[in-house]
Amino acid sequence: MITREIQLTAQVTGSPTIDHFTVATTEVDGEVLVRTDQIGLAATYLELMRADCAIPVPAWRPGQRVGVATIGTVVRSDSPDLEVGDLVQSMTGWSEYSAGPAGSYVKLDRTLFADPGYHLGQGPTAYHGMAEVAAVSAGDVVFVSGAAGGVGSLAGQIARCLGATRVIGSAGSPAKVDYLVNELGYDAAFDYHDGSTADRLRELAPEGISVFFDVVGGEQYQGALQAARPGARFALCGSLSTQLGGAAQRFPQPDRTAADARGVTLLPFSCHHTPDQITAWREHFRTWLGEGRFVYPQTVVEGGIEDVPRAFLSLLGGSYRGNVSVRMPTPVS
């Protein structure tokens, strides 16, 4: 079958632009043919577009389809494991249709969540980091950087559900700060443009923080270190504040000497998840939603395949909040 997909025209060396992407026509064929219904977007994709990609995953090359997580509907199947009409998740990227072995698609339960797009969220990262890496429990005072993003907007709520006494978040605008407190249930939040992180944390958590979930790095990491209690755990997920520049600049080594001096344990972790980690997240997520203790924060952009690169660039620019996806138009029968 002939389909359209988004390919990389050149690897990114600074800030990405729309010229780094092109709509290409290609042929797909395989045991199963799937129509793409919704495409997940994440800031981490930018690293995979760089020639000096610093994460242990092969970088995308010019002329190669980009993107990762998608939700789709089976439209043709030669496999007994999948039927026409089944909802599936895959890592097939930014294309209108994909094809391949049945084993490369995961069949989803359409009744599990109110919206199939919930499967595209970054919950496994947020849950693994909070529940298993930082091991949040009753009595913890938790600070989440980048708290209005796809991971952070879930991480703070997870901390609350795990029994944290107080959850504080940072974001990049007054509107996002209001969103964190009034819609996602953060106890307090601040705009990181308004003064130093250390000063804001001393104000909002005078007793000190015991857990820091970091997706930003830079000044917010340094501020959290100054505000940490002895014995605090820092779950280090990313460094969005340094996403430009060379690989060493994008992924600076945390100051372990300063952390040791304050009795802080640094816990960097990978965003590549096992099936058990994904299952643990989905089970808890469904339970918390059913109990009314959780809000799923998402931005859904309506558009065709040609609109995906611009939506991705808008995500990088901070235009959206929560988990971001592009929902493709439903074909007319």
CORZIQUI-V164020 format. One record per helix or strand of 3 or more residues. SS is the DSSP state (alpha for helix, beta for strand). FROM is the first residue (numbers start at 0). LEN is the number of residues. If there is no record, write none. Layout:
BEGIN
((SS | FROM | LEN) (SS | FROM | LEN))
END
This chain:
BEGIN
((beta | 1 | 7) (alpha | 17 | 3) (beta | 20 | 7) (beta | 31 | 10) (alpha | 44 | 4) (beta | 69 | 8) (beta | 86 | 4) (beta | 96 | 4) (alpha | 101 | 3) (alpha | 115 | 5) (alpha | 122 | 11) (beta | 140 | 4) (alpha | 151 | 10) (beta | 165 | 6) (alpha | 173 | 9) (beta | 187 | 4) (alpha | 196 | 8) (beta | 208 | 6) (alpha | 217 | 9) (beta | 227 | 9) (alpha | 239 | 3) (alpha | 246 | 4) (alpha | 255 | 6) (beta | 264 | 4) (alpha | 274 | 16) (beta | 297 | 5) (alpha | 304 | 12) (beta | 322 | 5))
END
